Amino acid sequence: MLKVFLTVVLLSTVRGTSLRRRRSVINDGGHVETECVGNLRLVTNAKTETFSTSMSRVLVRDIARVVVEGSCCGVIYSGVNYRGRSHSINRPGEFLTRVRHVKSVVLRRC
């Protein structure tokens, strides 16, 4: 009796998992949209640097403010390769930041 019960549970689990996996692939096609439409601008007293994609190595000094436009959100980092002190921006707009030297930028969809 126990052997039959375990066999039924295992078969139903295997079948349920495979069906669920097939359905999610059909529904979403395996495509996850992470790109945003817009940009992130780092404004200094002398110039403005504009980013439309993530960058692991940049150098922008003396940041006065950060401006995010479009459907983008982002994170600026004081170190290269997305390390160091960071400031997250979770909606479009204009923001002040304590991170003065930016060495990497991540852009993503809000």
Wavefront OBJ file of the C-alpha trace (Angstrom):
o trace
v 0.000 0.000 0.000
v 2.755 2.437 0.963
v 4.719 1.504 -2.163
v 1.719 2.303 -4.402
v 1.151 5.621 -2.610
v 4.783 6.708 -3.049
v 4.732 5.715 -6.725
v 1.578 7.781 -7.336
v 3.025 10.795 -5.479
v 6.317 10.606 -7.380
v 4.613 10.266 -10.772
v 2.217 13.122 -10.104
v 5.071 15.332 -8.891
v 7.185 14.605 -11.952
v 4.264 15.134 -14.310
v 3.138 18.333 -12.537
v 6.634 19.795 -12.658
v 7.114 19.073 -16.339
v 3.694 20.498 -17.197
v 4.316 23.607 -15.146
v 7.674 24.132 -16.778
v 6.172 23.728 -20.252
v 3.378 26.193 -19.493
v 5.722 28.932 -18.274
v 7.837 28.645 -21.402
v 4.735 28.908 -23.581
v 3.339 31.864 -21.615
v 6.408 34.067 -21.342
v 8.551 32.616 -24.108
v 11.550 32.654 -21.788
v 12.092 36.345 -22.511
v 12.678 38.726 -19.615
v 12.823 42.391 -20.538
v 15.500 44.144 -18.472
v 16.362 46.999 -20.811
v 14.892 50.382 -20.104
v 13.977 53.158 -22.500
v 15.621 56.383 -21.374
v 18.911 57.429 -19.815
v 20.788 58.431 -16.690
v 22.701 61.717 -16.651
v 25.481 62.562 -14.203
v 25.633 66.345 -13.958
v 28.796 68.123 -12.791
v 29.576 71.838 -12.696
v 31.613 71.524 -15.914
v 29.793 68.898 -18.012
v 27.039 66.276 -18.238
v 27.709 62.587 -18.920
v 24.754 60.615 -20.345
v 24.394 56.811 -20.088
v 21.818 54.711 -21.925
v 23.301 51.310 -20.930
v 25.096 49.894 -17.902
v 28.836 50.547 -17.758
v 31.280 48.673 -15.507
v 34.146 51.176 -15.967
v 33.607 54.935 -16.207
v 35.066 57.942 -14.434
v 32.956 60.984 -13.638
v 34.164 63.293 -10.855
v 32.466 65.946 -8.741
v 28.859 64.873 -9.313
v 26.381 67.638 -8.480
v 23.171 65.699 -9.236
v 21.771 62.659 -11.038
v 18.925 62.909 -13.568
v 17.009 59.790 -14.642
v 14.612 59.931 -17.602
v 12.222 57.486 -19.256
v 11.421 54.057 -17.849
v 14.874 53.674 -16.296
v 15.997 53.184 -12.730
v 19.606 52.752 -11.793
v 22.456 52.491 -9.338
v 25.682 54.482 -9.380
v 28.820 53.098 -7.726
v 32.017 54.685 -6.464
v 34.064 51.655 -7.574
v 34.562 49.837 -10.858
v 32.653 46.627 -11.615
v 29.641 47.726 -9.546
v 31.470 47.857 -6.208
v 32.019 50.404 -3.499
v 29.642 53.007 -2.141
v 26.354 53.116 -4.057
v 23.248 55.203 -4.549
v 20.054 53.566 -5.865
v 17.554 55.552 -7.915
v 14.156 53.853 -8.015
v 12.155 56.269 -10.152
v 12.723 58.853 -12.869
v 13.550 62.395 -11.745
v 16.377 64.588 -10.473
v 18.302 63.570 -7.342
v 21.168 64.751 -5.156
v 23.725 62.131 -4.126
v 26.584 61.738 -1.676
v 28.540 59.654 -4.184
v 30.812 62.295 -5.740
v 33.052 60.105 -7.934
v 31.244 57.528 -10.081
v 33.161 54.620 -11.600
v 30.302 52.305 -12.675
v 26.622 52.658 -13.577
v 23.776 50.108 -13.719
v 20.615 50.886 -15.664
v 17.502 48.702 -15.425
v 13.780 48.868 -16.013
v 11.765 50.249 -13.080
l 1 2 3 4 5 6 7 8 9 10 11 12 13 14 15 16 17 18 19 20 21 22 23 24 25 26 27 28 29 30 31 32 33 34 35 36 37 38 39 40 41 42 43 44 45 46 47 48 49 50 51 52 53 54 55 56 57 58 59 60 61 62 63 64 65 66 67 68 69 70 71 72 73 74 75 76 77 78 79 80 81 82 83 84 85 86 87 88 89 90 91 92 93 94 95 96 97 98 99 100 101 102 103 104 105 106 107 108 109 110
